[in-house]
Amino acid sequence: MNAHHRHDAAPALRREDADSVATLTLDRPQSRNPLSEAMLAALSDAFTAIATDRTIKAVVLAAEGPVFCAGHDLKEMSAHRADSDRGRAYFTEILGRCSKVMQQISALPQPVIAAVEGTATAAGCQLVASCDLAVAGSNAKFCTPGVHIGLFCSTPMVALSRNLSAKHALEMLLLGEMVPAEEAARMGLINRVVLAGDALAEARRLAAVIASKSPATIRIGKRAFYEQREMGLAAAYDHASAVMVENMLARDAEEGIGAFVQKRAPVWEG
């Protein structure tokens, strides 16, 4: 297992690689793992590095401590209210950076699986919703509480509305109430609930299953999923058909179909 650290003594994010899976761990438990400037930079750097790392076939996103992620660092943001523009430029910049990190997840060739223990609130809930898959311990809770402090969770809304039905997403956004893990699974925010403390192990199990597949096929499929989702029905079918034609012509598809017919294990080239 290899650990990759930033140059400072206390990195905001830890990366560990094992068996073709990169585990990224938010490591600011004392401050509830906020999406601070440092955390956003660390996440962006990690996703950029992983995107071109052909040894990595799946990513697990976890966190240290009892809080998965509390969202934006409100103290860091509030400090800029003293700026001459009352913080407008800074708020625009930091929210833009956060949005880019969320988009990096969906653009990443490798699937990203959130392993959630404890609470994921505001932009932390957005982070979970932005991952391709999510596993939660039975103690996990999710919330978009902005309405309680006069700040509607508009950017988390983007990810929530692409995971949940409209009424479920609006229920979370308008009420700002904590949603237990089982209810979050029913709503579609997470894939499955496991015993408290087992989310990381289950997320790594799912990652291992994904890592056993053709990385080229997973890469093609993930990209096509997000592309077609933004299209109308006819355009989506046209796009998916074109993608499938190219996929059929790929070496791994030829190998996989041949292995199936010959009743043997495929050997992926990637």
Backbone torsions as a table, in degrees:
resi	resn	phi	psi	omega
1	MET	NA	132.0	179.6
2	ASN	-109.8	135.0	177.0
3	ALA	-108.9	133.1	-180.0
4	HIS	-113.4	124.2	-176.8
5	HIS	-122.8	151.6	169.8
6	ARG	-70.6	167.0	-172.9
7	HIS	-72.6	-20.9	-178.9
8	ASP	-76.9	167.1	-172.9
9	ALA	-72.3	-25.8	-176.9
10	ALA	-129.9	84.8	-177.4
11	PRO	-65.6	145.0	177.3
12	ALA	-72.0	-23.5	-174.2
13	LEU	-137.1	134.7	174.6
14	ARG	-107.0	142.5	174.5
15	ARG	-122.3	130.9	175.4
16	GLU	-130.2	131.6	179.2
17	ASP	-110.1	133.1	175.5
18	ALA	-157.4	129.9	174.8
19	ASP	54.4	45.6	176.0
20	SER	70.5	12.2	178.8
21	VAL	-119.4	129.3	175.2
22	ALA	-98.2	125.6	175.0
23	THR	-104.8	119.5	177.1
24	LEU	-104.2	125.0	-176.3
25	THR	-119.3	118.5	174.1
26	LEU	-64.4	126.1	-170.7
27	ASP	-128.4	53.9	171.3
28	ARG	-128.9	55.7	-174.4
29	PRO	-61.1	-31.0	-177.7
30	GLN	-65.8	-23.2	178.3
31	SER	-115.6	18.9	175.3
32	ARG	69.6	31.4	175.0
33	ASN	47.8	54.9	-177.8
34	PRO	-73.5	157.8	174.2
35	LEU	-83.9	67.7	179.1
36	SER	-75.8	177.4	175.5
37	GLU	-56.5	-45.3	-178.2
38	ALA	-65.0	-41.9	-178.5
39	MET	-67.9	-42.6	178.8
40	LEU	-63.4	-40.0	178.1
41	ALA	-64.1	-42.5	-179.1
42	ALA	-65.7	-42.7	178.0
43	LEU	-63.9	-45.1	179.8
44	SER	-60.9	-44.5	178.5
45	ASP	-61.7	-42.5	-178.2
46	ALA	-65.7	-44.3	-180.0
47	PHE	-66.3	-36.7	177.6
48	THR	-62.9	-43.5	-180.0
49	ALA	-67.8	-42.6	-177.2
50	ILE	-68.0	-33.2	-176.5
51	ALA	-55.7	-33.0	-178.3
52	THR	-107.4	9.5	-179.1
53	ASP	-93.7	100.3	-176.4
54	ARG	-72.4	-8.8	176.6
55	THR	-80.3	-15.4	-178.2
56	ILE	-101.3	125.0	-176.4
57	LYS	-111.9	-11.6	176.9
58	ALA	-159.5	158.5	-177.8
59	VAL	-129.3	137.0	173.3
60	VAL	-114.1	131.9	179.2
61	LEU	-110.9	115.3	-177.0
62	ALA	-126.6	-175.6	-179.4
63	ALA	-152.5	148.7	174.7
64	GLU	-85.4	146.6	172.3
65	GLY	90.2	-179.5	-175.0
66	PRO	-79.1	-6.9	178.7
67	VAL	-120.8	123.3	178.2
68	PHE	-64.5	-55.3	176.9
69	CYS	-165.9	128.2	-177.2
70	ALA	-91.0	4.7	179.8
71	GLY	93.5	-154.8	-177.8
72	HIS	-63.5	153.1	175.7
73	ASP	-80.7	95.9	-174.2
74	LEU	-67.0	-30.2	176.6
75	LYS	-66.8	-42.3	178.5
76	GLU	-62.7	-41.5	-179.3
77	MET	-71.2	-43.8	-176.8
78	SER	-63.3	-28.0	179.7
79	ALA	-60.2	-23.3	-177.2
80	HIS	-88.6	1.8	174.3
81	ARG	-67.2	-17.5	177.8
82	ALA	-82.6	-6.1	177.9
83	ASP	-64.7	159.7	-177.3
84	SER	-60.1	-28.9	179.3
85	ASP	-99.6	17.0	-179.1
86	ARG	62.4	18.9	175.5
87	GLY	99.1	1.6	-175.5
88	ARG	-54.9	-48.9	-177.2
89	ALA	-64.2	-42.7	-179.1
90	TYR	-66.6	-45.6	179.8
91	PHE	-59.4	-42.7	178.9
92	THR	-60.8	-42.7	-177.3
93	GLU	-69.3	-46.8	-175.0
94	ILE	-71.1	-36.9	177.2
95	LEU	-68.8	-35.5	176.1
96	GLY	-64.7	-40.9	178.1
97	ARG	-64.2	-41.0	178.8
98	CYS	-63.3	-44.1	179.9
99	SER	-61.7	-37.7	179.3
100	LYS	-66.7	-38.6	177.7
101	VAL	-62.8	-43.0	178.3
102	MET	-61.0	-40.3	179.2
103	GLN	-71.6	-27.7	174.8
104	GLN	-61.0	-34.5	-178.9
105	ILE	-63.9	-49.5	-179.3
106	SER	-70.0	-27.2	179.5
107	ALA	-82.9	-15.4	-178.1
108	LEU	-63.1	134.1	179.2
109	PRO	-61.1	-32.3	-178.2
110	GLN	-90.5	141.3	174.1
111	PRO	-63.1	145.2	179.5
112	VAL	-116.7	127.8	-177.5
113	ILE	-116.8	121.0	176.5
114	ALA	-81.7	136.5	174.8
115	ALA	-116.8	102.3	-168.3
116	VAL	-107.4	122.2	168.7
117	GLU	-121.9	143.2	-179.6
118	GLY	79.4	-147.8	-173.5
119	THR	-104.5	146.1	173.9
120	ALA	-129.4	109.0	-173.3
121	THR	-121.8	153.1	176.0
122	ALA	52.3	-123.4	-179.7
123	ALA	-65.6	-18.9	172.9
124	GLY	-68.8	-37.5	174.3
125	CYS	-68.0	-37.7	175.5
126	GLN	-59.7	-40.5	179.8
127	LEU	-61.9	-43.9	178.0
128	VAL	-63.5	-45.8	-178.9
129	ALA	-64.6	-26.1	-179.2
130	SER	-78.7	-20.4	178.5
131	CYS	-70.7	155.9	-177.3
132	ASP	-70.6	-38.0	176.6
133	LEU	-135.2	160.4	178.4
134	ALA	-149.3	134.0	176.0
135	VAL	-118.6	138.6	-179.0
136	ALA	-129.1	141.3	169.6
137	GLY	-70.0	156.2	-175.7
138	SER	-63.3	-16.3	178.6
139	ASN	-86.3	-6.9	-174.0
140	ALA	-70.2	148.0	175.9
141	LYS	-140.2	152.1	-174.8
142	PHE	-131.3	144.4	-173.9
143	CYS	-160.4	143.5	169.2
144	THR	-119.3	85.2	-167.1
145	PRO	-89.9	12.3	-175.2
146	GLY	-53.1	-34.8	-177.6
147	VAL	-60.1	-23.7	-179.4
148	HIS	-71.8	-22.3	-177.2
149	ILE	-119.0	18.7	176.8
150	GLY	76.0	21.7	-177.8
151	LEU	-133.7	95.1	-178.2
152	PHE	-61.2	136.3	-177.7
153	CYS	-77.7	70.9	-173.6
154	SER	-71.0	-41.0	179.2
155	THR	-74.6	-39.9	170.8
156	PRO	-58.3	-29.8	178.5
157	MET	-55.8	-35.5	-177.8
158	VAL	-61.2	-49.0	-179.9
159	ALA	-70.0	-42.3	-179.5
160	LEU	-60.4	-44.9	-176.1
161	SER	-68.8	-14.2	176.5
162	ARG	-97.5	0.9	177.5
163	ASN	-116.9	-39.5	-174.2
164	LEU	-104.7	163.0	169.9
165	SER	-65.2	159.9	-177.7
166	ALA	-56.4	-44.2	-176.7
167	LYS	-69.5	-37.2	176.7
168	HIS	-67.1	-42.7	179.2
169	ALA	-62.5	-45.4	-179.5
170	LEU	-67.6	-32.6	176.4
171	GLU	-60.3	-46.3	178.5
172	MET	-64.3	-42.7	-174.9
173	LEU	-72.9	-37.7	-175.6
174	LEU	-82.9	-33.6	-177.6
175	LEU	-92.0	-32.8	-179.6
176	GLY	66.3	25.2	-177.7
177	GLU	-90.6	153.8	175.7
178	MET	-68.0	133.7	178.6
179	VAL	-110.9	116.6	179.7
180	PRO	-63.8	160.1	-175.3
181	ALA	-55.5	-45.4	-178.0
182	GLU	-61.4	-40.7	178.2
183	GLU	-68.6	-38.0	177.8
184	ALA	-62.5	-35.6	177.0
185	ALA	-68.5	-40.8	178.4
186	ARG	-63.1	-36.8	179.8
187	MET	-72.8	-23.6	-178.4
188	GLY	101.2	7.4	178.8
189	LEU	-73.3	-34.4	178.0
190	ILE	-127.5	161.4	-177.7
191	ASN	-83.9	-41.4	-175.7
192	ARG	-156.7	157.6	178.8
193	VAL	-114.2	134.3	178.1
194	VAL	-124.2	175.3	177.8
195	LEU	-58.6	145.3	178.3
196	ALA	-53.6	130.9	-179.2
197	GLY	94.8	-10.6	-176.6
198	ASP	-102.6	3.5	-175.4
199	ALA	-62.4	-42.6	-178.3
200	LEU	-64.4	-44.2	179.7
201	ALA	-62.1	-42.1	179.8
202	GLU	-68.7	-40.0	177.8
203	ALA	-62.7	-40.6	177.7
204	ARG	-67.6	-33.2	176.5
205	ARG	-64.2	-45.0	177.6
206	LEU	-63.0	-40.6	178.9
207	ALA	-62.1	-38.0	179.5
208	ALA	-65.6	-38.4	177.0
209	VAL	-62.7	-46.1	178.9
210	ILE	-62.2	-41.6	-177.8
211	ALA	-64.7	-19.6	179.4
212	SER	-80.3	-11.0	-179.1
213	LYS	-88.2	171.3	175.8
214	SER	-64.0	119.4	179.8
215	PRO	-63.1	-31.4	178.3
216	ALA	-66.1	-41.6	179.8
217	THR	-66.2	-43.9	177.6
218	ILE	-60.9	-43.1	-180.0
219	ARG	-61.3	-46.9	179.1
220	ILE	-62.5	-45.1	-176.0
221	GLY	-67.4	-43.0	179.8
222	LYS	-62.7	-46.0	180.0
223	ARG	-60.8	-45.1	-178.4
224	ALA	-64.7	-35.8	179.8
225	PHE	-58.6	-50.3	-177.4
226	TYR	-71.3	-31.4	178.2
227	GLU	-67.9	-48.3	-175.8
228	GLN	-69.4	-26.8	-177.6
229	ARG	-63.1	-26.5	-179.0
230	GLU	-89.8	1.1	-175.5
231	MET	-103.2	163.8	169.4
232	GLY	-70.5	168.3	-173.3
233	LEU	-59.0	-50.7	-177.0
234	ALA	-64.0	-44.0	179.6
235	ALA	-64.2	-37.3	179.5
236	ALA	-63.5	-43.3	178.2
237	TYR	-66.0	-40.1	178.1
238	ASP	-61.2	-45.2	-178.4
239	HIS	-65.8	-45.9	-178.5
240	ALA	-64.0	-36.8	178.1
241	SER	-64.6	-43.4	179.0
242	ALA	-63.9	-40.7	177.7
243	VAL	-63.0	-40.7	-177.4
244	MET	-68.6	-34.6	175.7
245	VAL	-60.5	-48.6	179.1
246	GLU	-62.9	-38.4	178.6
247	ASN	-63.7	-41.7	179.1
248	MET	-60.7	-31.6	-178.5
249	LEU	-83.5	-8.7	-178.9
250	ALA	-72.4	150.7	-177.5
251	ARG	-60.9	-39.9	-178.0
252	ASP	-66.8	-33.7	177.1
253	ALA	-68.0	-41.9	176.4
254	GLU	-60.2	-43.9	179.3
255	GLU	-66.2	-45.4	-177.4
256	GLY	-64.2	-43.7	179.1
257	ILE	-67.2	-41.0	178.1
258	GLY	-62.6	-41.6	179.2
259	ALA	-65.1	-38.1	178.4
260	PHE	-63.5	-46.3	-179.9
261	VAL	-64.1	-38.5	-177.0
262	GLN	-87.5	0.9	178.0
263	LYS	56.2	51.9	176.8
264	ARG	-137.5	167.5	179.2
265	ALA	-77.1	136.2	179.4
266	PRO	-74.0	154.3	174.9
267	VAL	-117.4	105.2	-173.7
268	TRP	-78.7	140.9	175.1
269	GLU	-100.1	-22.5	177.6
270	GLY	81.8	NA	NA
